[in-house]
Amino acid sequence: MNLLVVMLLLIVSCIETFEQNRRRKVNIGFLENCTGCVMCAGDNGCTTCQPKLFLLIWREGIRQYGACVLACPAGYFGERGQDVNKCIKCKAPNCESCFSKEFCMQCKEGFYLFKGKCFSTCPEGTIVHENTRECIEECDLSPWTEWSLCIRSNKTCGFKWGLEKRTRQIIRKPAEENLPCPPVSEERKCRMRRFCPGEKNDNRRKGRRDKNLRKANITEPLGDT
């Protein structure tokens, strides 16, 4: 009878030793010694954390693990609650760290950040800031106006060549202060009406009169007498 009791005690002791060894293998890294835990479930790690710490939960296969951390790791963001502070996984694609589930703050290698999302190339109207790997909005401009009248010396006629201009407005300046906006005005050379209305006929009449006076060897009077 005593021998049977001894054997049973040995079996129970072996089972307990096996469980302790198995737990010791699982409780590594975040799970080691249930650091920062208020409650620890052994095989599954922490279930409740000390104040100011975040509860990080992840899965390996069908098993779920928990650990208490001071700051959430990459791919997670910290959300503080009345009862528990949790590390929540980023849902935005290709996101390295996030502010909320769908708003990314830093993208994975090879991707560019723009308005909380990650892109393989920057969207149209933006350029890459090489230091931060963010897509920065370029200067937003209105459409060009129509070309102005061809003008020279504030006149629209009387010369062979003049200039015509067009303009556009700055709707939004670049987010980066040292990023300049493109030109907002342009001008180009244009052909003018060489003679103003009525000027050509007047010149012809004057030319004929001067010719007639020269033939008659008479100088043109300076004015009426």
BELDA-V892816 format. One record per residue. N is the residue number from 1. RES is the residue in three letters. PHI is phi in whole degrees, 0 to 359 (none if undefined). PSI is psi in radians with two decimals (* if undefined). D_FIRST is the distance of its C-alpha to the first C-alpha in Angstrom with 2 decimals. Layout:
N	RES	PHI	PSI	D_FIRST
N	RES	PHI	PSI	D_FIRST
This chain:
1	MET	none	-0.80	0.00
2	ASN	297	-0.64	3.81
3	LEU	297	-0.69	5.35
4	LEU	296	-0.73	5.17
5	VAL	296	-0.74	6.52
6	VAL	298	-0.73	8.81
7	MET	296	-0.72	10.05
8	LEU	296	-0.72	10.86
9	LEU	297	-0.67	12.65
10	LEU	296	-0.71	14.48
11	ILE	295	-0.78	15.63
12	VAL	298	-0.74	16.92
13	SER	298	-0.71	18.62
14	CYS	295	-0.71	20.27
15	ILE	296	-0.79	21.56
16	GLU	298	-0.71	23.02
17	THR	296	-0.70	24.62
18	PHE	297	-0.76	26.14
19	GLU	295	-0.71	27.58
20	GLN	296	-0.72	29.03
21	ASN	295	-0.70	30.68
22	ARG	295	-0.72	32.07
23	ARG	295	-0.65	33.51
24	ARG	295	-0.59	34.97
25	LYS	288	-0.63	36.81
26	VAL	285	-0.74	38.21
27	ASN	281	1.16	39.22
28	ILE	243	2.90	42.14
29	GLY	61	-2.10	45.84
30	PHE	299	-0.53	46.39
31	LEU	273	-0.14	42.67
32	GLU	300	2.09	41.80
33	ASN	62	0.26	40.14
34	CYS	50	0.83	41.53
35	THR	302	2.25	44.73
36	GLY	80	0.01	46.79
37	CYS	280	2.53	44.27
38	VAL	267	-0.69	43.75
39	MET	229	2.39	40.99
40	CYS	228	2.30	39.12
41	ALA	260	0.46	37.02
42	GLY	65	-1.74	35.31
43	ASP	299	-0.55	35.90
44	ASN	260	0.02	39.19
45	GLY	77	-2.62	40.54
46	CYS	286	2.52	42.72
47	THR	240	-0.39	43.52
48	THR	220	2.40	45.56
49	CYS	249	2.84	47.75
50	GLN	291	2.75	49.32
51	PRO	304	2.59	52.96
52	LYS	77	-0.19	55.63
53	LEU	265	2.72	53.18
54	PHE	254	2.45	53.22
55	LEU	272	2.03	50.27
56	LEU	257	2.13	50.49
57	ILE	240	2.31	48.63
58	TRP	216	2.89	48.69
59	ARG	244	2.54	47.00
60	GLU	229	1.77	45.63
61	GLY	71	-2.19	45.20
62	ILE	263	-0.05	43.36
63	ARG	263	2.46	41.73
64	GLN	250	2.42	43.52
65	TYR	235	2.71	43.51
66	GLY	224	2.56	45.03
67	ALA	213	2.67	46.37
68	CYS	259	2.19	48.56
69	VAL	230	2.65	51.82
70	LEU	285	-0.62	54.91
71	ALA	221	2.50	57.26
72	CYS	289	2.51	56.78
73	PRO	285	3.08	56.98
74	ALA	303	2.45	59.70
75	GLY	90	0.00	59.90
76	TYR	228	2.80	58.76
77	PHE	228	2.64	60.51
78	GLY	271	2.30	59.21
79	GLU	236	2.05	59.51
80	ARG	271	2.39	58.92
81	GLY	231	3.02	57.78
82	GLN	292	-0.65	57.21
83	ASP	258	-0.60	53.43
84	VAL	210	2.51	52.73
85	ASN	261	2.26	54.71
86	LYS	238	2.62	54.19
87	CYS	266	2.10	55.24
88	ILE	248	2.36	56.87
89	LYS	288	2.40	57.69
90	CYS	294	2.37	61.40
91	LYS	259	-0.28	62.61
92	ALA	294	2.28	66.06
93	PRO	299	2.47	66.25
94	ASN	61	0.51	66.42
95	CYS	262	2.35	65.82
96	GLU	269	-0.75	64.32
97	SER	214	2.62	64.26
98	CYS	221	2.83	65.36
99	PHE	267	-0.61	66.50
100	SER	215	-3.11	65.18
101	LYS	306	-0.75	63.64
102	GLU	252	-0.03	66.98
103	PHE	249	1.91	69.03
104	CYS	273	2.59	68.62
105	MET	247	-0.45	69.61
106	GLN	211	2.30	69.11
107	CYS	267	2.84	69.03
108	LYS	290	2.87	67.20
109	GLU	305	2.34	69.12
110	GLY	92	0.00	72.06
111	PHE	236	2.74	72.56
112	TYR	240	2.43	75.02
113	LEU	269	2.31	74.53
114	PHE	210	2.03	76.98
115	LYS	52	0.80	76.52
116	GLY	81	0.09	72.73
117	LYS	233	2.78	72.39
118	CYS	251	2.34	72.10
119	PHE	233	2.58	74.71
120	SER	287	-0.52	75.14
121	THR	222	2.63	78.84
122	CYS	293	2.45	80.60
123	PRO	298	2.82	82.20
124	GLU	300	2.43	85.96
125	GLY	89	0.07	87.83
126	THR	231	2.80	85.33
127	ILE	229	2.82	85.02
128	VAL	275	2.29	82.15
129	HIS	269	1.90	81.67
130	GLU	297	-0.56	80.43
131	ASN	289	-0.72	78.73
132	THR	257	-0.19	76.56
133	ARG	57	0.68	76.56
134	GLU	253	2.67	77.67
135	CYS	269	2.08	80.35
136	ILE	256	2.34	83.23
137	GLU	292	2.32	85.79
138	GLU	282	3.06	89.28
139	CYS	297	2.25	92.36
140	ASP	265	2.11	92.91
141	LEU	241	2.66	96.60
142	SER	284	2.90	98.76
143	PRO	295	2.76	100.82
144	TRP	294	2.55	104.15
145	THR	285	2.98	107.25
146	GLU	291	2.73	110.21
147	TRP	294	2.45	112.62
148	SER	286	3.07	115.35
149	LEU	295	2.66	119.08
150	CYS	285	2.07	120.61
151	ILE	230	2.55	122.16
152	ARG	211	2.25	124.17
153	SER	54	0.73	125.81
154	ASN	61	0.37	124.74
155	LYS	237	2.58	126.78
156	THR	259	0.09	125.70
157	CYS	206	2.97	128.85
158	GLY	98	-0.01	131.54
159	PHE	225	2.83	129.50
160	LYS	281	-0.74	128.31
161	TRP	233	2.57	124.67
162	GLY	216	-2.84	122.39
163	LEU	231	2.49	118.70
164	GLU	238	2.59	116.36
165	LYS	232	2.77	113.03
166	ARG	215	2.73	109.78
167	THR	222	2.92	106.90
168	ARG	211	2.82	103.34
169	GLN	252	2.64	101.19
170	ILE	276	2.02	97.88
171	ILE	274	-0.75	95.41
172	ARG	217	2.26	92.37
173	LYS	282	2.74	92.27
174	PRO	298	2.62	89.53
175	ALA	295	-0.60	86.27
176	GLU	274	2.09	86.80
177	GLU	298	-0.61	89.78
178	ASN	274	0.15	91.15
179	LEU	268	1.96	91.20
180	PRO	284	2.73	94.86
181	CYS	273	2.66	96.12
182	PRO	295	2.90	98.43
183	PRO	302	2.53	102.18
184	VAL	253	0.10	103.20
185	SER	214	2.58	106.83
186	GLU	221	2.65	108.66
187	GLU	218	2.67	112.33
188	ARG	214	2.75	114.26
189	LYS	287	2.48	117.86
190	CYS	217	2.71	119.82
191	ARG	273	2.34	123.34
192	MET	256	2.96	125.60
193	ARG	282	2.03	128.77
194	ARG	295	-0.56	131.39
195	PHE	242	2.37	133.93
196	CYS	286	2.82	133.27
197	PRO	305	2.22	134.63
198	GLY	85	-0.32	138.49
199	GLU	291	-0.62	138.54
200	LYS	293	-0.78	139.32
201	ASN	294	-0.69	142.42
202	ASP	297	-0.72	143.63
203	ASN	295	-0.64	143.37
204	ARG	294	-0.78	145.27
205	ARG	296	-0.73	148.04
206	LYS	295	-0.65	148.25
207	GLY	295	-0.72	148.38
208	ARG	295	-0.71	151.26
209	ARG	295	-0.76	153.13
210	ASP	298	-0.65	152.73
211	LYS	294	-0.74	153.94
212	ASN	294	-0.68	157.00
213	LEU	295	-0.68	157.81
214	ARG	295	-0.67	157.60
215	LYS	296	-0.69	159.93
216	ALA	278	-0.03	162.41
217	ASN	56	0.70	161.98
218	ILE	241	2.31	161.34
219	THR	278	2.61	158.68
220	GLU	289	2.27	156.52
221	PRO	298	2.58	157.67
222	LEU	286	-0.47	155.28
223	GLY	184	-3.12	155.57
224	ASP	287	2.58	157.88
225	THR	246	*	161.14
